[in-house]
Every structure is written in structure tokens, then in C-alpha cells.
Amino acid sequence: MNSIFVWIALSLASGIACYAIARKKGKDAALWFIAGVIFNIFALVIITKASKVLEKTKHQKQGGG
């Protein structure tokens, strides 16, 4: 029974962290909160790394090397 409460607490914490990061980056915060609750650490990794990868890809397509 305690493990369920731990899982719920970690899911909510992950959702809140995703919400805060998404809001800071100008993304849809509500959507990222839901993703954080459902996918936990995976969503956190994606929201923190995705924009860097997209910027790098965009830069390479524009001929920036």
C-alpha cells in the first residue's frame, strides 16, 4: 500500500517539474504536466533535452554546420 503512495508522489513531482520546465520554455505546460505524471522520468528527459536537439537540427538544416 505504501508503494502506491510513493509512486503517486513521484508522478506528481515529475508532473510539476515538467510543468515548470515547459512553462519556462514557452511550451504547453498543461500537456507536459500530464506527460510528466504518466511517463515520469522519461518526460523530464524529453522536455529538458528536446529543444536543444531541435535547435541543433534546425541550425544544421540552415547550413550552419
SVG drawing of the C-alpha trace seen along z (x, -y; Angstrom):
<svg xmlns="http://www.w3.org/2000/svg" viewBox="-3 -31 33 33">
<polyline fill="none" stroke="black" stroke-width="0.4" points="0.0,0.0 2.8,-2.4 4.4,-1.8 1.3,-3.2 1.6,-6.4 5.3,-6.7 4.5,-6.2 1.7,-8.8 4.0,-11.3 6.8,-10.7 4.4,-11.0 3.0,-14.3 6.5,-15.6 7.6,-14.7 4.4,-16.4 5.1,-19.5 8.7,-19.6 7.7,-19.1 5.1,-21.8 7.7,-24.3 10.2,-23.5 7.6,-23.7 6.3,-27.0 9.8,-28.4 10.5,-27.2 7.1,-28.5 5.6,-25.1 2.2,-23.8 2.6,-23.4 -0.7,-21.5 0.2,-18.9 3.7,-18.5 2.2,-18.2 0.1,-15.3 3.0,-13.7 5.1,-14.1 2.5,-12.3 2.1,-9.5 5.7,-9.0 7.6,-10.3 11.4,-10.5 11.1,-9.9 9.0,-13.1 11.5,-15.0 14.4,-13.9 12.5,-14.8 11.4,-18.2 14.9,-19.1 16.8,-17.8 14.3,-18.1 14.7,-21.8 18.5,-21.5 18.3,-18.7 15.7,-20.6 17.8,-23.7 20.9,-21.8 18.9,-20.1 17.4,-23.4 20.9,-25.0 22.3,-22.2 19.4,-22.4 20.1,-26.1 23.7,-25.3 25.3,-26.3 27.3,-23.2"/>
</svg>
